[in-house]
Each structure stands twice: as C-alpha cells, then as structure tokens.
Amino acid sequence: RLRPQPKTMASKAARIASVAHQIFGTLPNRGVRTGHQILKRPLTGAYEARFYMEPIEPAARVTLPTYTSELQERRLAKLRMLRQRGKGPPKKGSGKRSK
C-alpha cells in the first residue's frame, strides 16, 4: 500500500501565498523579480508608430511600375560609375572563387 508523500510546511505556505497573490492581486515578497516596474510604465507603441512614417515606396511601385526612390537612383548611379571604371560586381557565376 502506497502512502502519499508528506508535504512540507514550506511548500504549503508557498502555495497559499501564490493563491493569495492571485486572489488579492498583491505582489510577492521583496527580493523576487516580477517585472512589475516594467509593466507599470506607460506603453509607447502608439507614439513610436506615429514618429516613423510608413514608406510610400511599396504603394508607389504598385501604381507606377517605373517609380524609383531617390536612394535607389543614387545607388544605381554609383553602380554605373563603378562599372565604367571596371570596379563593379562580377557577373553571376564569375566571381573570385569560381573555377
């Protein structure tokens, strides 16, 4: 016949404390890291979303197939200059390590 394991007073007290925390919404004793300070801070997601504008490039490319951004134009111009000087990227499959 198997006897149930005797439960220690510490584990019983811990279980009672955890139930009390759930019922009354209190925090555990000091020295226990809960992340409560971070959760108390106001949320900043809406402010950050307002600060950074959505890029128009994806929508512009759908409506105007020939649309290129200023950054893209600058990159292509630099690439053209590098290719004229022979310093551009190699053709596909003809890199440094190809045989």
N, CA, C and O atoms as a GROMACS GRO file, in nm:
protein
  396
    1ARG      N    1   0.083  -0.117   0.000
    1ARG     CA    2   0.000   0.000   0.000
    1ARG      C    3   0.089   0.124   0.000
    1ARG      O    4   0.178   0.138   0.083
    2LEU      N    5   0.062   0.216  -0.096
    2LEU     CA    6   0.144   0.336  -0.109
    2LEU      C    7   0.089   0.449  -0.023
    2LEU      O    8  -0.031   0.475  -0.021
    3ARG      N    9   0.179   0.513   0.046
    3ARG     CA   10   0.138   0.627   0.129
    3ARG      C   11   0.169   0.756   0.053
    3ARG      O   12   0.273   0.765  -0.014
    4PRO      N   13   0.084   0.855   0.061
    4PRO     CA   14   0.116   0.983  -0.003
    4PRO      C   15   0.235   1.049   0.065
    4PRO      O   16   0.254   1.038   0.186
    5GLN      N   17   0.315   1.118  -0.015
    5GLN     CA   18   0.432   1.188   0.038
    5GLN      C   19   0.386   1.299   0.131
    5GLN      O   20   0.295   1.374   0.096
    6PRO      N   21   0.446   1.312   0.248
    6PRO     CA   22   0.408   1.424   0.336
    6PRO      C   23   0.456   1.555   0.274
    6PRO      O   24   0.571   1.568   0.233
    7LYS      N   25   0.367   1.652   0.270
    7LYS     CA   26   0.400   1.782   0.213
    7LYS      C   27   0.461   1.869   0.322
    7LYS      O   28   0.411   1.873   0.435
    8THR      N   29   0.566   1.936   0.287
    8THR     CA   30   0.634   2.020   0.386
    8THR      C   31   0.554   2.148   0.409
    8THR      O   32   0.472   2.187   0.327
    9MET      N   33   0.581   2.210   0.520
    9MET     CA   34   0.512   2.334   0.553
    9MET      C   35   0.551   2.447   0.458
    9MET      O   36   0.471   2.535   0.428
   10ALA      N   37   0.678   2.442   0.412
   10ALA     CA   38   0.725   2.549   0.324
   10ALA      C   39   0.650   2.545   0.192
   10ALA      O   40   0.609   2.650   0.141
   11SER      N   41   0.632   2.428   0.135
   11SER     CA   42   0.563   2.420   0.007
   11SER      C   43   0.415   2.458   0.024
   11SER      O   44   0.356   2.520  -0.065
   12LYS      N   45   0.356   2.420   0.138
   12LYS     CA   46   0.217   2.455   0.164
   12LYS      C   47   0.203   2.606   0.179
   12LYS      O   48   0.108   2.666   0.127
   13ALA      N   49   0.296   2.668   0.248
   13ALA     CA   50   0.293   2.814   0.267
   13ALA      C   51   0.313   2.885   0.133
   13ALA      O   52   0.251   2.988   0.106
   14ALA      N   53   0.400   2.829   0.050
   14ALA     CA   54   0.425   2.889  -0.081
   14ALA      C   55   0.300   2.881  -0.168
   14ALA      O   56   0.267   2.976  -0.239
   15ARG      N   57   0.231   2.767  -0.161
   15ARG     CA   58   0.109   2.752  -0.240
   15ARG      C   59   0.000   2.846  -0.189
   15ARG      O   60  -0.073   2.906  -0.269
   16ILE      N   61  -0.011   2.860  -0.058
   16ILE     CA   62  -0.111   2.952  -0.002
   16ILE      C   63  -0.078   3.095  -0.043
   16ILE      O   64  -0.168   3.173  -0.078
   17ALA      N   65   0.050   3.130  -0.039
   17ALA     CA   66   0.091   3.266  -0.078
   17ALA      C   67   0.061   3.291  -0.225
   17ALA      O   68   0.014   3.399  -0.260
   18SER      N   69   0.088   3.193  -0.312
   18SER     CA   70   0.063   3.214  -0.455
   18SER      C   71  -0.086   3.229  -0.482
   18SER      O   72  -0.126   3.309  -0.567
   19VAL      N   73  -0.170   3.152  -0.412
   19VAL     CA   74  -0.316   3.165  -0.428
   19VAL      C   75  -0.361   3.301  -0.378
   19VAL      O   76  -0.448   3.364  -0.439
   20ALA      N   77  -0.304   3.347  -0.268
   20ALA     CA   78  -0.340   3.478  -0.213
   20ALA      C   79  -0.302   3.589  -0.311
   20ALA      O   80  -0.376   3.686  -0.328
   21HIS      N   81  -0.185   3.574  -0.376
   21HIS     CA   82  -0.143   3.673  -0.474
   21HIS      C   83  -0.240   3.678  -0.592
   21HIS      O   84  -0.271   3.785  -0.643
   22GLN      N   85  -0.288   3.561  -0.633
   22GLN     CA   86  -0.382   3.558  -0.745
   22GLN      C   87  -0.516   3.617  -0.705
   22GLN      O   88  -0.578   3.689  -0.784
   23ILE      N   89  -0.563   3.587  -0.586
   23ILE     CA   90  -0.696   3.633  -0.543
   23ILE      C   91  -0.696   3.783  -0.517
   23ILE      O   92  -0.782   3.855  -0.567
   24PHE      N   93  -0.599   3.830  -0.439
   24PHE     CA   94  -0.598   3.969  -0.396
   24PHE      C   95  -0.518   4.062  -0.486
   24PHE      O   96  -0.521   4.183  -0.468
   25GLY      N   97  -0.447   4.006  -0.584
   25GLY     CA   98  -0.371   4.089  -0.676
   25GLY      C   99  -0.251   4.155  -0.613
   25GLY      O  100  -0.206   4.259  -0.661
   26THR      N  101  -0.197   4.096  -0.507
   26THR     CA  102  -0.080   4.153  -0.443
   26THR      C  103   0.046   4.099  -0.508
   26THR      O  104   0.041   4.001  -0.583
   27LEU      N  105   0.158   4.162  -0.478
   27LEU     CA  106   0.286   4.118  -0.531
   27LEU      C  107   0.356   4.030  -0.429
   27LEU      O  108   0.331   4.043  -0.309
   28PRO      N  109   0.442   3.941  -0.474
   28PRO     CA  110   0.514   3.857  -0.378
   28PRO      C  111   0.612   3.939  -0.296
   28PRO      O  112   0.629   4.059  -0.318
   29ASN      N  113   0.676   3.872  -0.202
   29ASN     CA  114   0.767   3.941  -0.110
   29ASN      C  115   0.881   4.008  -0.186
   29ASN      O  116   0.907   3.980  -0.302
   30ARG      N  117   0.948   4.098  -0.116
   30ARG     CA  118   1.063   4.167  -0.175
   30ARG      C  119   1.172   4.066  -0.209
   30ARG      O  120   1.180   3.959  -0.148
   31GLY      N  121   1.254   4.101  -0.306
   31GLY     CA  122   1.363   4.013  -0.346
   31GLY      C  123   1.324   3.917  -0.457
   31GLY      O  124   1.408   3.844  -0.508
   32VAL      N  125   1.197   3.916  -0.494
   32VAL     CA  126   1.151   3.829  -0.602
   32VAL      C  127   1.132   3.916  -0.725
   32VAL      O  128   1.060   4.015  -0.721
   33ARG      N  129   1.197   3.880  -0.835
   33ARG     CA  130   1.189   3.959  -0.957
   33ARG      C  131   1.059   3.925  -1.030
   33ARG      O  132   1.034   3.810  -1.065
   34THR      N  133   0.976   4.026  -1.051
   34THR     CA  134   0.846   4.002  -1.115
   34THR      C  135   0.830   4.079  -1.244
   34THR      O  136   0.741   4.046  -1.323
   35GLY      N  137   0.912   4.180  -1.270
   35GLY     CA  138   0.894   4.262  -1.389
   35GLY      C  139   0.785   4.366  -1.371
   35GLY      O  140   0.739   4.424  -1.469
   36HIS      N  141   0.742   4.389  -1.249
   36HIS     CA  142   0.631   4.480  -1.223
   36HIS      C  143   0.666   4.624  -1.261
   36HIS      O  144   0.581   4.698  -1.309
   37GLN      N  145   0.792   4.664  -1.238
   37GLN     CA  146   0.831   4.802  -1.271
   37GLN      C  147   0.817   4.828  -1.420
   37GLN      O  148   0.772   4.935  -1.460
   38ILE      N  149   0.854   4.731  -1.501
   38ILE     CA  150   0.845   4.748  -1.646
   38ILE      C  151   0.699   4.752  -1.688
   38ILE      O  152   0.661   4.829  -1.776
   39LEU      N  153   0.616   4.670  -1.626
   39LEU     CA  154   0.475   4.666  -1.663
   39LEU      C  155   0.402   4.792  -1.619
   39LEU      O  156   0.298   4.826  -1.677
   40LYS      N  157   0.453   4.864  -1.518
   40LYS     CA  158   0.389   4.987  -1.472
   40LYS      C  159   0.410   5.102  -1.569
   40LYS      O  160   0.331   5.196  -1.572
   41ARG      N  161   0.516   5.096  -1.649
   41ARG     CA  162   0.547   5.206  -1.740
   41ARG      C  163   0.438   5.221  -1.846
   41ARG      O  164   0.377   5.122  -1.887
   42PRO      N  165   0.413   5.345  -1.890
   42PRO     CA  166   0.312   5.362  -1.994
   42PRO      C  167   0.361   5.303  -2.126
   42PRO      O  168   0.481   5.299  -2.154
   43LEU      N  169   0.266   5.257  -2.206
   43LEU     CA  170   0.300   5.196  -2.334
   43LEU      C  171   0.344   5.304  -2.433
   43LEU      O  172   0.287   5.413  -2.436
   44THR      N  173   0.445   5.275  -2.513
   44THR     CA  174   0.499   5.374  -2.606
   44THR      C  175   0.479   5.334  -2.752
   44THR      O  176   0.524   5.406  -2.842
   45GLY      N  177   0.413   5.224  -2.778
   45GLY     CA  178   0.398   5.176  -2.915
   45GLY      C  179   0.328   5.276  -3.006
   45GLY      O  180   0.369   5.294  -3.120
   46ALA      N  181   0.222   5.340  -2.957
   46ALA     CA  182   0.147   5.434  -3.040
   46ALA      C  183   0.233   5.555  -3.074
   46ALA      O  184   0.227   5.605  -3.187
   47TYR      N  185   0.313   5.603  -2.979
   47TYR     CA  186   0.400   5.718  -3.005
   47TYR      C  187   0.506   5.683  -3.109
   47TYR      O  188   0.534   5.762  -3.199
   48GLU      N  189   0.564   5.565  -3.095
   48GLU     CA  190   0.667   5.524  -3.190
   48GLU      C  191   0.607   5.504  -3.329
   48GLU      O  192   0.671   5.537  -3.429
   49ALA      N  193   0.487   5.452  -3.336
   49ALA     CA  194   0.423   5.431  -3.466
   49ALA      C  195   0.394   5.565  -3.534
   49ALA      O  196   0.403   5.576  -3.656
   50ARG      N  197   0.359   5.667  -3.456
   50ARG     CA  198   0.335   5.800  -3.513
   50ARG      C  199   0.464   5.866  -3.558
   50ARG      O  200   0.465   5.942  -3.655
   51PHE      N  201   0.573   5.838  -3.488
   51PHE     CA  202   0.700   5.905  -3.517
   51PHE      C  203   0.757   5.858  -3.651
   51PHE      O  204   0.804   5.940  -3.731
   52TYR      N  205   0.752   5.728  -3.676
   52TYR     CA  206   0.808   5.674  -3.800
   52TYR      C  207   0.698   5.663  -3.904
   52TYR      O  208   0.600   5.590  -3.886
   53MET      N  209   0.714   5.736  -4.013
   53MET     CA  210   0.614   5.734  -4.119
   53MET      C  211   0.625   5.603  -4.197
   53MET      O  212   0.732   5.543  -4.205
   54GLU      N  213   0.513   5.560  -4.254
   54GLU     CA  214   0.515   5.441  -4.338
   54GLU      C  215   0.580   5.478  -4.471
   54GLU      O  216   0.552   5.584  -4.525
   55PRO      N  217   0.666   5.392  -4.525
   55PRO     CA  218   0.728   5.424  -4.654
   55PRO      C  219   0.625   5.417  -4.766
   55PRO      O  220   0.537   5.331  -4.767
   56ILE      N  221   0.637   5.510  -4.861
   56ILE     CA  222   0.542   5.514  -4.972
   56ILE      C  223   0.589   5.428  -5.088
   56ILE      O  224   0.514   5.406  -5.183
   57GLU      N  225   0.713   5.379  -5.082
   57GLU     CA  226   0.769   5.307  -5.196
   57GLU      C  227   0.690   5.184  -5.237
   57GLU      O  228   0.666   5.166  -5.357
   58PRO      N  229   0.646   5.096  -5.145
   58PRO     CA  230   0.571   4.979  -5.190
   58PRO      C  231   0.442   5.016  -5.264
   58PRO      O  232   0.410   4.956  -5.367
   59ALA      N  233   0.369   5.115  -5.214
   59ALA     CA  234   0.245   5.157  -5.280
   59ALA      C  235   0.275   5.226  -5.412
   59ALA      O  236   0.201   5.211  -5.509
   60ALA      N  237   0.384   5.303  -5.415
   60ALA     CA  238   0.419   5.374  -5.538
   60ALA      C  239   0.462   5.277  -5.647
   60ALA      O  240   0.433   5.299  -5.765
   61ARG      N  241   0.531   5.171  -5.609
   61ARG     CA  242   0.574   5.073  -5.710
   61ARG      C  243   0.455   4.998  -5.770
   61ARG      O  244   0.460   4.955  -5.885
   62VAL      N  245   0.348   4.981  -5.690
   62VAL     CA  246   0.230   4.913  -5.742
   62VAL      C  247   0.160   5.001  -5.844
   62VAL      O  248   0.119   4.953  -5.950
   63THR      N  249   0.146   5.130  -5.813
   63THR     CA  250   0.073   5.220  -5.903
   63THR      C  251   0.160   5.266  -6.019
   63THR      O  252   0.111   5.277  -6.132
   64LEU      N  253   0.288   5.293  -5.994
   64LEU     CA  254   0.379   5.338  -6.100
   64LEU      C  255   0.493   5.238  -6.113
   64LEU      O  256   0.585   5.239  -6.031
   65PRO      N  257   0.491   5.152  -6.213
   65PRO     CA  258   0.596   5.050  -6.224
   65PRO      C  259   0.736   5.108  -6.244
   65PRO      O  260   0.835   5.043  -6.211
   66THR      N  261   0.745   5.228  -6.298
   66THR     CA  262   0.876   5.287  -6.324
   66THR      C  263   0.928   5.371  -6.207
   66THR      O  264   1.031   5.436  -6.219
   67TYR      N  265   0.858   5.370  -6.095
   67TYR     CA  266   0.898   5.452  -5.980
   67TYR      C  267   1.027   5.400  -5.919
   67TYR      O  268   1.043   5.280  -5.896
   68THR      N  269   1.121   5.492  -5.895
   68THR     CA  270   1.242   5.460  -5.820
   68THR      C  271   1.263   5.570  -5.716
   68THR      O  272   1.243   5.688  -5.745
   69SER      N  273   1.303   5.531  -5.598
   69SER     CA  274   1.324   5.629  -5.492
   69SER      C  275   1.457   5.701  -5.515
   69SER      O  276   1.540   5.659  -5.596
   70GLU      N  277   1.475   5.807  -5.442
   70GLU     CA  278   1.599   5.885  -5.453
   70GLU      C  279   1.720   5.801  -5.413
   70GLU      O  280   1.826   5.809  -5.475
   71LEU      N  281   1.702   5.722  -5.310
   71LEU     CA  282   1.809   5.634  -5.263
   71LEU      C  283   1.844   5.529  -5.369
   71LEU      O  284   1.961   5.500  -5.392
   72GLN      N  285   1.741   5.474  -5.432
   72GLN     CA  286   1.763   5.374  -5.537
   72GLN      C  287   1.835   5.437  -5.656
   72GLN      O  288   1.924   5.376  -5.714
   73GLU      N  289   1.795   5.559  -5.693
   73GLU     CA  290   1.860   5.627  -5.806
   73GLU      C  291   2.008   5.653  -5.775
   73GLU      O  292   2.094   5.634  -5.860
   74ARG      N  293   2.035   5.697  -5.652
   74ARG     CA  294   2.174   5.722  -5.613
   74ARG      C  295   2.257   5.594  -5.619
   74ARG      O  296   2.371   5.597  -5.666
   75ARG      N  297   2.200   5.483  -5.573
   75ARG     CA  298   2.270   5.356  -5.574
   75ARG      C  299   2.298   5.309  -5.717
   75ARG      O  300   2.407   5.260  -5.747
   76LEU      N  301   2.199   5.325  -5.804
   76LEU     CA  302   2.218   5.284  -5.943
   76LEU      C  303   2.322   5.372  -6.014
   76LEU      O  304   2.401   5.322  -6.094
   77ALA      N  305   2.322   5.503  -5.983
   77ALA     CA  306   2.421   5.592  -6.043
   77ALA      C  307   2.562   5.555  -5.998
   77ALA      O  308   2.655   5.554  -6.079
   78LYS      N  309   2.578   5.524  -5.871
   78LYS     CA  310   2.708   5.484  -5.819
   78LYS      C  311   2.753   5.353  -5.884
   78LYS      O  312   2.870   5.337  -5.917
   79LEU      N  313   2.660   5.260  -5.901
   79LEU     CA  314   2.692   5.132  -5.963
   79LEU      C  315   2.734   5.152  -6.109
   79LEU      O  316   2.826   5.084  -6.156
   80ARG      N  317   2.667   5.244  -6.180
   80ARG     CA  318   2.705   5.274  -6.319
   80ARG      C  319   2.848   5.328  -6.326
   80ARG      O  320   2.927   5.288  -6.412
   81MET      N  321   2.880   5.419  -6.234
   81MET     CA  322   3.015   5.476  -6.232
   81MET      C  323   3.120   5.368  -6.202
   81MET      O  324   3.225   5.365  -6.265
   82LEU      N  325   3.090   5.281  -6.106
   82LEU     CA  326   3.184   5.174  -6.073
   82LEU      C  327   3.203   5.079  -6.190
   82LEU      O  328   3.315   5.033  -6.216
   83ARG      N  329   3.096   5.049  -6.262
   83ARG     CA  330   3.106   4.958  -6.378
   83ARG      C  331   3.188   5.022  -6.489
   83ARG      O  332   3.262   4.953  -6.559
   84GLN      N  333   3.176   5.154  -6.507
   84GLN     CA  334   3.255   5.222  -6.609
   84GLN      C  335   3.404   5.211  -6.579
   84GLN      O  336   3.486   5.199  -6.670
   85ARG      N  337   3.438   5.215  -6.449
   85ARG     CA  338   3.579   5.206  -6.410
   85ARG      C  339   3.626   5.062  -6.397
   85ARG      O  340   3.743   5.038  -6.369
   86GLY      N  341   3.534   4.965  -6.417
   86GLY     CA  342   3.571   4.824  -6.406
   86GLY      C  343   3.575   4.776  -6.263
   86GLY      O  344   3.638   4.673  -6.235
   87LYS      N  345   3.511   4.845  -6.172
   87LYS     CA  346   3.515   4.809  -6.030
   87LYS      C  347   3.380   4.755  -5.981
   87LYS      O  348   3.363   4.736  -5.860
   88GLY      N  349   3.286   4.731  -6.070
   88GLY     CA  350   3.154   4.685  -6.031
   88GLY      C  351   3.155   4.538  -5.990
   88GLY      O  352   3.259   4.473  -5.997
   89PRO      N  353   3.040   4.488  -5.948
   89PRO     CA  354   3.033   4.348  -5.908
   89PRO      C  355   3.051   4.256  -6.030
   89PRO      O  356   3.013   4.295  -6.141
   90PRO      N  357   3.107   4.138  -6.012
   90PRO     CA  358   3.125   4.047  -6.126
   90PRO      C  359   2.991   3.991  -6.171
   90PRO      O  360   2.892   3.994  -6.097
   91LYS      N  361   2.989   3.939  -6.293
   91LYS     CA  362   2.867   3.876  -6.342
   91LYS      C  363   2.842   3.751  -6.261
   91LYS      O  364   2.933   3.694  -6.201
   92LYS      N  365   2.718   3.708  -6.261
   92LYS     CA  366   2.680   3.593  -6.180
   92LYS      C  367   2.757   3.469  -6.226
   92LYS      O  368   2.756   3.434  -6.344
   93GLY      N  369   2.822   3.405  -6.130
   93GLY     CA  370   2.897   3.282  -6.161
   93GLY      C  371   3.041   3.306  -6.199
   93GLY      O  372   3.114   3.209  -6.222
   94SER      N  373   3.085   3.430  -6.208
   94SER     CA  374   3.223   3.455  -6.246
   94SER      C  375   3.297   3.533  -6.136
   94SER      O  376   3.376   3.623  -6.164
   95GLY      N  377   3.269   3.496  -6.014
   95GLY     CA  378   3.333   3.562  -5.901
   95GLY      C  379   3.475   3.515  -5.878
   95GLY      O  380   3.529   3.440  -5.959
   96LYS      N  381   3.535   3.559  -5.769
   96LYS     CA  382   3.676   3.530  -5.737
   96LYS      C  383   3.700   3.380  -5.719
   96LYS      O  384   3.803   3.328  -5.762
   97ARG      N  385   3.606   3.310  -5.656
   97ARG     CA  386   3.628   3.169  -5.624
   97ARG      C  387   3.574   3.072  -5.728
   97ARG      O  388   3.578   2.951  -5.707
   98SER      N  389   3.523   3.124  -5.841
   98SER     CA  390   3.470   3.032  -5.942
   98SER      C  391   3.584   2.962  -6.014
   98SER      O  392   3.696   3.014  -6.019
   99LYS      N  393   3.556   2.848  -6.069
   99LYS     CA  394   3.660   2.770  -6.138
   99LYS      C  395   3.661   2.790  -6.284
   99LYS      O  396   3.743   2.731  -6.355
   0.00000   0.00000   0.00000
